[in-house]
Amino acid sequence: MDSEENLPRPGDPIALLVKQDLDPLSVGELEGRIALLEGEIARVRQHMQRAVNHRASADALFKR
């Protein structure tokens, strides 16, 4: 097994996040982490919706 296989790719924050050891974190810290992640999920969903809306607007404009 290649030891580099288990290392996150440079610049990949998700890979770093999922490999973080959660054992040292308290329940409060875990709750805070969940709140931050839920906030990030909401931000990504909003961005995705703006992209979908932008695409729909462009499609409607060029179909005329």
mmCIF file as gemmi writes it, N, C-alpha and C atoms, coordinates in Angstrom:
data_model
loop_
_atom_site.group_PDB
_atom_site.id
_atom_site.type_symbol
_atom_site.label_atom_id
_atom_site.label_alt_id
_atom_site.label_comp_id
_atom_site.label_asym_id
_atom_site.label_entity_id
_atom_site.label_seq_id
_atom_site.pdbx_PDB_ins_code
_atom_site.Cartn_x
_atom_site.Cartn_y
_atom_site.Cartn_z
_atom_site.occupancy
_atom_site.B_iso_or_equiv
_atom_site.pdbx_formal_charge
_atom_site.auth_seq_id
_atom_site.auth_asym_id
_atom_site.pdbx_PDB_model_num
ATOM 1 N N . MET Axp A 1 ? 0.85 -1.189 0 1 0 ? 1 A 1
ATOM 2 C CA . MET Axp A 1 ? 0 0 0 1 0 ? 1 A 1
ATOM 3 C C . MET Axp A 1 ? 0.886 1.239 0 1 0 ? 1 A 1
ATOM 4 N N . ASP Axp A 2 ? 0.625 2.15 -0.894 1 0 ? 2 A 1
ATOM 5 C CA . ASP Axp A 2 ? 1.401 3.363 -1.025 1 0 ? 2 A 1
ATOM 6 C C . ASP Axp A 2 ? 1.038 4.323 0.102 1 0 ? 2 A 1
ATOM 7 N N . SER Axp A 3 ? 2.044 4.852 0.805 1 0 ? 3 A 1
ATOM 8 C CA . SER Axp A 3 ? 1.77 5.746 1.927 1 0 ? 3 A 1
ATOM 9 C C . SER Axp A 3 ? 1.163 7.064 1.463 1 0 ? 3 A 1
ATOM 10 N N . GLU Axp A 4 ? 1.475 7.508 0.251 1 0 ? 4 A 1
ATOM 11 C CA . GLU Axp A 4 ? 0.903 8.752 -0.275 1 0 ? 4 A 1
ATOM 12 C C . GLU Axp A 4 ? -0.578 8.606 -0.597 1 0 ? 4 A 1
ATOM 13 N N . GLU Axp A 5 ? -1.034 7.372 -0.722 1 0 ? 5 A 1
ATOM 14 C CA . GLU Axp A 5 ? -2.432 7.107 -1.035 1 0 ? 5 A 1
ATOM 15 C C . GLU Axp A 5 ? -3.358 7.655 0.05 1 0 ? 5 A 1
ATOM 16 N N . ASN Axp A 6 ? -2.898 7.667 1.298 1 0 ? 6 A 1
ATOM 17 C CA . ASN Axp A 6 ? -3.715 8.12 2.418 1 0 ? 6 A 1
ATOM 18 C C . ASN Axp A 6 ? -3.601 9.61 2.684 1 0 ? 6 A 1
ATOM 19 N N . LEU Axp A 7 ? -2.732 10.295 1.966 1 0 ? 7 A 1
ATOM 20 C CA . LEU Axp A 7 ? -2.548 11.721 2.181 1 0 ? 7 A 1
ATOM 21 C C . LEU Axp A 7 ? -3.531 12.51 1.33 1 0 ? 7 A 1
ATOM 22 N N . PRO Axp A 8 ? -4.071 13.611 1.882 1 0 ? 8 A 1
ATOM 23 C CA . PRO Axp A 8 ? -4.964 14.438 1.077 1 0 ? 8 A 1
ATOM 24 C C . PRO Axp A 8 ? -4.186 15.122 -0.036 1 0 ? 8 A 1
ATOM 25 N N . ARG Axp A 9 ? -4.864 15.399 -1.117 1 0 ? 9 A 1
ATOM 26 C CA . ARG Axp A 9 ? -4.237 16.144 -2.208 1 0 ? 9 A 1
ATOM 27 C C . ARG Axp A 9 ? -4.003 17.566 -1.739 1 0 ? 9 A 1
ATOM 28 N N . PRO Axp A 10 ? -2.9 18.162 -2.135 1 0 ? 10 A 1
ATOM 29 C CA . PRO Axp A 10 ? -2.652 19.563 -1.746 1 0 ? 10 A 1
ATOM 30 C C . PRO Axp A 10 ? -3.775 20.46 -2.242 1 0 ? 10 A 1
ATOM 31 N N . GLY Axp A 11 ? -4.234 21.344 -1.374 1 0 ? 11 A 1
ATOM 32 C CA . GLY Axp A 11 ? -5.279 22.274 -1.76 1 0 ? 11 A 1
ATOM 33 C C . GLY Axp A 11 ? -6.677 21.697 -1.734 1 0 ? 11 A 1
ATOM 34 N N . ASP Axp A 12 ? -6.866 20.498 -1.207 1 0 ? 12 A 1
ATOM 35 C CA . ASP Axp A 12 ? -8.192 19.883 -1.168 1 0 ? 12 A 1
ATOM 36 C C . ASP Axp A 12 ? -8.726 19.951 0.262 1 0 ? 12 A 1
ATOM 37 N N . PRO Axp A 13 ? -9.444 21.035 0.608 1 0 ? 13 A 1
ATOM 38 C CA . PRO Axp A 13 ? -9.906 21.205 1.99 1 0 ? 13 A 1
ATOM 39 C C . PRO Axp A 13 ? -10.888 20.127 2.44 1 0 ? 13 A 1
ATOM 40 N N . ILE Axp A 14 ? -11.66 19.576 1.529 1 0 ? 14 A 1
ATOM 41 C CA . ILE Axp A 14 ? -12.612 18.524 1.904 1 0 ? 14 A 1
ATOM 42 C C . ILE Axp A 14 ? -11.863 17.276 2.354 1 0 ? 14 A 1
ATOM 43 N N . ALA Axp A 15 ? -10.807 16.931 1.627 1 0 ? 15 A 1
ATOM 44 C CA . ALA Axp A 15 ? -10.013 15.76 2.003 1 0 ? 15 A 1
ATOM 45 C C . ALA Axp A 15 ? -9.396 15.959 3.379 1 0 ? 15 A 1
ATOM 46 N N . LEU Axp A 16 ? -8.924 17.162 3.656 1 0 ? 16 A 1
ATOM 47 C CA . LEU Axp A 16 ? -8.356 17.447 4.973 1 0 ? 16 A 1
ATOM 48 C C . LEU Axp A 16 ? -9.43 17.356 6.052 1 0 ? 16 A 1
ATOM 49 N N . LEU Axp A 17 ? -10.595 17.862 5.743 1 0 ? 17 A 1
ATOM 50 C CA . LEU Axp A 17 ? -11.694 17.871 6.71 1 0 ? 17 A 1
ATOM 51 C C . LEU Axp A 17 ? -12.13 16.471 7.088 1 0 ? 17 A 1
ATOM 52 N N . VAL Axp A 18 ? -12.306 15.599 6.108 1 0 ? 18 A 1
ATOM 53 C CA . VAL Axp A 18 ? -12.819 14.265 6.404 1 0 ? 18 A 1
ATOM 54 C C . VAL Axp A 18 ? -11.777 13.366 7.062 1 0 ? 18 A 1
ATOM 55 N N . LYS Axp A 19 ? -10.515 13.739 6.955 1 0 ? 19 A 1
ATOM 56 C CA . LYS Axp A 19 ? -9.472 12.935 7.587 1 0 ? 19 A 1
ATOM 57 C C . LYS Axp A 19 ? -9.154 13.393 9.012 1 0 ? 19 A 1
ATOM 58 N N . GLN Axp A 20 ? -9.732 14.507 9.431 1 0 ? 20 A 1
ATOM 59 C CA . GLN Axp A 20 ? -9.457 15.031 10.764 1 0 ? 20 A 1
ATOM 60 C C . GLN Axp A 20 ? -9.996 14.079 11.829 1 0 ? 20 A 1
ATOM 61 N N . ASP Axp A 21 ? -9.174 13.828 12.842 1 0 ? 21 A 1
ATOM 62 C CA . ASP Axp A 21 ? -9.559 12.968 13.958 1 0 ? 21 A 1
ATOM 63 C C . ASP Axp A 21 ? -10.572 13.713 14.824 1 0 ? 21 A 1
ATOM 64 N N . LEU Axp A 22 ? -11.737 13.128 15.005 1 0 ? 22 A 1
ATOM 65 C CA . LEU Axp A 22 ? -12.79 13.767 15.791 1 0 ? 22 A 1
ATOM 66 C C . LEU Axp A 22 ? -12.734 13.39 17.267 1 0 ? 22 A 1
ATOM 67 N N . ASP Axp A 23 ? -11.954 12.377 17.602 1 0 ? 23 A 1
ATOM 68 C CA . ASP Axp A 23 ? -11.903 11.896 18.987 1 0 ? 23 A 1
ATOM 69 C C . ASP Axp A 23 ? -11.554 12.975 20.014 1 0 ? 23 A 1
ATOM 70 N N . PRO Axp A 24 ? -10.621 13.878 19.74 1 0 ? 24 A 1
ATOM 71 C CA . PRO Axp A 24 ? -10.284 14.867 20.774 1 0 ? 24 A 1
ATOM 72 C C . PRO Axp A 24 ? -11.318 15.975 20.955 1 0 ? 24 A 1
ATOM 73 N N . LEU Axp A 25 ? -12.315 16.038 20.101 1 0 ? 25 A 1
ATOM 74 C CA . LEU Axp A 25 ? -13.292 17.122 20.17 1 0 ? 25 A 1
ATOM 75 C C . LEU Axp A 25 ? -14.39 16.816 21.185 1 0 ? 25 A 1
ATOM 76 N N . SER Axp A 26 ? -14.79 17.86 21.9 1 0 ? 26 A 1
ATOM 77 C CA . SER Axp A 26 ? -15.882 17.726 22.862 1 0 ? 26 A 1
ATOM 78 C C . SER Axp A 26 ? -17.218 17.743 22.119 1 0 ? 26 A 1
ATOM 79 N N . VAL Axp A 27 ? -18.281 17.426 22.846 1 0 ? 27 A 1
ATOM 80 C CA . VAL Axp A 27 ? -19.619 17.459 22.251 1 0 ? 27 A 1
ATOM 81 C C . VAL Axp A 27 ? -19.929 18.877 21.765 1 0 ? 27 A 1
ATOM 82 N N . GLY Axp A 28 ? -19.571 19.865 22.548 1 0 ? 28 A 1
ATOM 83 C CA . GLY Axp A 28 ? -19.794 21.251 22.147 1 0 ? 28 A 1
ATOM 84 C C . GLY Axp A 28 ? -19.031 21.614 20.88 1 0 ? 28 A 1
ATOM 85 N N . GLU Axp A 29 ? -17.798 21.159 20.797 1 0 ? 29 A 1
ATOM 86 C CA . GLU Axp A 29 ? -16.99 21.415 19.601 1 0 ? 29 A 1
ATOM 87 C C . GLU Axp A 29 ? -17.583 20.698 18.383 1 0 ? 29 A 1
ATOM 88 N N . LEU Axp A 30 ? -18.071 19.496 18.597 1 0 ? 30 A 1
ATOM 89 C CA . LEU Axp A 30 ? -18.704 18.756 17.497 1 0 ? 30 A 1
ATOM 90 C C . LEU Axp A 30 ? -19.983 19.454 17.044 1 0 ? 30 A 1
ATOM 91 N N . GLU Axp A 31 ? -20.764 19.961 17.998 1 0 ? 31 A 1
ATOM 92 C CA . GLU Axp A 31 ? -21.976 20.703 17.646 1 0 ? 31 A 1
ATOM 93 C C . GLU Axp A 31 ? -21.625 21.961 16.853 1 0 ? 31 A 1
ATOM 94 N N . GLY Axp A 32 ? -20.575 22.652 17.265 1 0 ? 32 A 1
ATOM 95 C CA . GLY Axp A 32 ? -20.119 23.836 16.541 1 0 ? 32 A 1
ATOM 96 C C . GLY Axp A 32 ? -19.668 23.495 15.135 1 0 ? 32 A 1
ATOM 97 N N . ARG Axp A 33 ? -18.97 22.381 15.02 1 0 ? 33 A 1
ATOM 98 C CA . ARG Axp A 33 ? -18.498 21.927 13.707 1 0 ? 33 A 1
ATOM 99 C C . ARG Axp A 33 ? -19.691 21.626 12.799 1 0 ? 33 A 1
ATOM 100 N N . ILE Axp A 34 ? -20.698 20.946 13.341 1 0 ? 34 A 1
ATOM 101 C CA . ILE Axp A 34 ? -21.9 20.641 12.564 1 0 ? 34 A 1
ATOM 102 C C . ILE Axp A 34 ? -22.579 21.931 12.114 1 0 ? 34 A 1
ATOM 103 N N . ALA Axp A 35 ? -22.685 22.911 13.002 1 0 ? 35 A 1
ATOM 104 C CA . ALA Axp A 35 ? -23.314 24.19 12.647 1 0 ? 35 A 1
ATOM 105 C C . ALA Axp A 35 ? -22.546 24.868 11.516 1 0 ? 35 A 1
ATOM 106 N N . LEU Axp A 36 ? -21.226 24.862 11.59 1 0 ? 36 A 1
ATOM 107 C CA . LEU Axp A 36 ? -20.422 25.455 10.529 1 0 ? 36 A 1
ATOM 108 C C . LEU Axp A 36 ? -20.609 24.718 9.204 1 0 ? 36 A 1
ATOM 109 N N . LEU Axp A 37 ? -20.626 23.403 9.27 1 0 ? 37 A 1
ATOM 110 C CA . LEU Axp A 37 ? -20.803 22.611 8.052 1 0 ? 37 A 1
ATOM 111 C C . LEU Axp A 37 ? -22.19 22.826 7.448 1 0 ? 37 A 1
ATOM 112 N N . GLU Axp A 38 ? -23.214 22.909 8.299 1 0 ? 38 A 1
ATOM 113 C CA . GLU Axp A 38 ? -24.561 23.178 7.79 1 0 ? 38 A 1
ATOM 114 C C . GLU Axp A 38 ? -24.632 24.553 7.135 1 0 ? 38 A 1
ATOM 115 N N . GLY Axp A 39 ? -23.93 25.528 7.714 1 0 ? 39 A 1
ATOM 116 C CA . GLY Axp A 39 ? -23.857 26.852 7.111 1 0 ? 39 A 1
ATOM 117 C C . GLY Axp A 39 ? -23.175 26.808 5.752 1 0 ? 39 A 1
ATOM 118 N N . GLU Axp A 40 ? -22.12 26.036 5.657 1 0 ? 40 A 1
ATOM 119 C CA . GLU Axp A 40 ? -21.413 25.899 4.381 1 0 ? 40 A 1
ATOM 120 C C . GLU Axp A 40 ? -22.277 25.186 3.347 1 0 ? 40 A 1
ATOM 121 N N . ILE Axp A 41 ? -23.021 24.186 3.781 1 0 ? 41 A 1
ATOM 122 C CA . ILE Axp A 41 ? -23.935 23.493 2.865 1 0 ? 41 A 1
ATOM 123 C C . ILE Axp A 41 ? -24.97 24.476 2.33 1 0 ? 41 A 1
ATOM 124 N N . ALA Axp A 42 ? -25.518 25.316 3.187 1 0 ? 42 A 1
ATOM 125 C CA . ALA Axp A 42 ? -26.507 26.311 2.76 1 0 ? 42 A 1
ATOM 126 C C . ALA Axp A 42 ? -25.88 27.289 1.769 1 0 ? 42 A 1
ATOM 127 N N . ARG Axp A 43 ? -24.649 27.707 2.014 1 0 ? 43 A 1
ATOM 128 C CA . ARG Axp A 43 ? -23.958 28.633 1.115 1 0 ? 43 A 1
ATOM 129 C C . ARG Axp A 43 ? -23.749 28.001 -0.262 1 0 ? 43 A 1
ATOM 130 N N . VAL Axp A 44 ? -23.357 26.724 -0.276 1 0 ? 44 A 1
ATOM 131 C CA . VAL Axp A 44 ? -23.132 26.022 -1.541 1 0 ? 44 A 1
ATOM 132 C C . VAL Axp A 44 ? -24.448 25.837 -2.287 1 0 ? 44 A 1
ATOM 133 N N . ARG Axp A 45 ? -25.513 25.511 -1.562 1 0 ? 45 A 1
ATOM 134 C CA . ARG Axp A 45 ? -26.824 25.353 -2.206 1 0 ? 45 A 1
ATOM 135 C C . ARG Axp A 45 ? -27.288 26.669 -2.839 1 0 ? 45 A 1
ATOM 136 N N . GLN Axp A 46 ? -27.069 27.791 -2.128 1 0 ? 46 A 1
ATOM 137 C CA . GLN Axp A 46 ? -27.446 29.094 -2.673 1 0 ? 46 A 1
ATOM 138 C C . GLN Axp A 46 ? -26.651 29.401 -3.933 1 0 ? 46 A 1
ATOM 139 N N . HIS Axp A 47 ? -25.374 29.109 -3.907 1 0 ? 47 A 1
ATOM 140 C CA . HIS Axp A 47 ? -24.53 29.342 -5.079 1 0 ? 47 A 1
ATOM 141 C C . HIS Axp A 47 ? -24.988 28.474 -6.254 1 0 ? 47 A 1
ATOM 142 N N . MET Axp A 48 ? -25.29 27.239 -5.95 1 0 ? 48 A 1
ATOM 143 C CA . MET Axp A 48 ? -25.75 26.322 -6.984 1 0 ? 48 A 1
ATOM 144 C C . MET Axp A 48 ? -27.072 26.826 -7.586 1 0 ? 48 A 1
ATOM 145 N N . GLN Axp A 49 ? -27.976 27.308 -6.763 1 0 ? 49 A 1
ATOM 146 C CA . GLN Axp A 49 ? -29.262 27.811 -7.257 1 0 ? 49 A 1
ATOM 147 C C . GLN Axp A 49 ? -29.058 29.043 -8.127 1 0 ? 49 A 1
ATOM 148 N N . ARG Axp A 50 ? -28.134 29.918 -7.739 1 0 ? 50 A 1
ATOM 149 C CA . ARG Axp A 50 ? -27.839 31.091 -8.577 1 0 ? 50 A 1
ATOM 150 C C . ARG Axp A 50 ? -27.304 30.644 -9.937 1 0 ? 50 A 1
ATOM 151 N N . ALA Axp A 51 ? -26.458 29.615 -9.944 1 0 ? 51 A 1
ATOM 152 C CA . ALA Axp A 51 ? -25.912 29.108 -11.209 1 0 ? 51 A 1
ATOM 153 C C . ALA Axp A 51 ? -27.023 28.534 -12.088 1 0 ? 51 A 1
ATOM 154 N N . VAL Axp A 52 ? -27.945 27.796 -11.479 1 0 ? 52 A 1
ATOM 155 C CA . VAL Axp A 52 ? -29.073 27.229 -12.23 1 0 ? 52 A 1
ATOM 156 C C . VAL Axp A 52 ? -29.945 28.356 -12.787 1 0 ? 52 A 1
ATOM 157 N N . ASN Axp A 53 ? -30.226 29.357 -11.964 1 0 ? 53 A 1
ATOM 158 C CA . ASN Axp A 53 ? -31.052 30.481 -12.408 1 0 ? 53 A 1
ATOM 159 C C . ASN Axp A 53 ? -30.363 31.26 -13.529 1 0 ? 53 A 1
ATOM 160 N N . HIS Axp A 54 ? -29.07 31.457 -13.405 1 0 ? 54 A 1
ATOM 161 C CA . HIS Axp A 54 ? -28.308 32.17 -14.433 1 0 ? 54 A 1
ATOM 162 C C . HIS Axp A 54 ? -28.374 31.402 -15.754 1 0 ? 54 A 1
ATOM 163 N N . ARG Axp A 55 ? -28.198 30.106 -15.662 1 0 ? 55 A 1
ATOM 164 C CA . ARG Axp A 55 ? -28.245 29.27 -16.871 1 0 ? 55 A 1
ATOM 165 C C . ARG Axp A 55 ? -29.629 29.332 -17.513 1 0 ? 55 A 1
ATOM 166 N N . ALA Axp A 56 ? -30.67 29.261 -16.692 1 0 ? 56 A 1
ATOM 167 C CA . ALA Axp A 56 ? -32.031 29.319 -17.216 1 0 ? 56 A 1
ATOM 168 C C . ALA Axp A 56 ? -32.293 30.666 -17.886 1 0 ? 56 A 1
ATOM 169 N N . SER Axp A 57 ? -31.784 31.744 -17.301 1 0 ? 57 A 1
ATOM 170 C CA . SER Axp A 57 ? -31.94 33.071 -17.896 1 0 ? 57 A 1
ATOM 171 C C . SER Axp A 57 ? -31.221 33.155 -19.234 1 0 ? 57 A 1
ATOM 172 N N . ALA Axp A 58 ? -30.017 32.616 -19.287 1 0 ? 58 A 1
ATOM 173 C CA . ALA Axp A 58 ? -29.256 32.626 -20.536 1 0 ? 58 A 1
ATOM 174 C C . ALA Axp A 58 ? -29.952 31.781 -21.601 1 0 ? 58 A 1
ATOM 175 N N . ASP Axp A 59 ? -30.426 30.624 -21.213 1 0 ? 59 A 1
ATOM 176 C CA . ASP Axp A 59 ? -31.141 29.77 -22.164 1 0 ? 59 A 1
ATOM 177 C C . ASP Axp A 59 ? -32.381 30.474 -22.709 1 0 ? 59 A 1
ATOM 178 N N . ALA Axp A 60 ? -33.128 31.135 -21.823 1 0 ? 60 A 1
ATOM 179 C CA . ALA Axp A 60 ? -34.342 31.835 -22.249 1 0 ? 60 A 1
ATOM 180 C C . ALA Axp A 60 ? -33.993 32.982 -23.186 1 0 ? 60 A 1
ATOM 181 N N . LEU Axp A 61 ? -32.925 33.694 -22.917 1 0 ? 61 A 1
ATOM 182 C CA . LEU Axp A 61 ? -32.514 34.816 -23.743 1 0 ? 61 A 1
ATOM 183 C C . LEU Axp A 61 ? -32.143 34.361 -25.154 1 0 ? 61 A 1
ATOM 184 N N . PHE Axp A 62 ? -31.407 33.283 -25.259 1 0 ? 62 A 1
ATOM 185 C CA . PHE Axp A 62 ? -30.92 32.846 -26.559 1 0 ? 62 A 1
ATOM 186 C C . PHE Axp A 62 ? -31.933 32.002 -27.334 1 0 ? 62 A 1
ATOM 187 N N . LYS Axp A 63 ? -33.014 31.613 -26.714 1 0 ? 63 A 1
ATOM 188 C CA . LYS Axp A 63 ? -34.055 30.863 -27.422 1 0 ? 63 A 1
ATOM 189 C C . LYS Axp A 63 ? -35.013 31.779 -28.147 1 0 ? 63 A 1
ATOM 190 N N . ARG Axp A 64 ? -34.942 33.069 -27.874 1 0 ? 64 A 1
ATOM 191 C CA . ARG Axp A 64 ? -35.864 34.038 -28.503 1 0 ? 64 A 1
ATOM 192 C C . ARG Axp A 64 ? -35.602 34.174 -29.955 1 0 ? 64 A 1
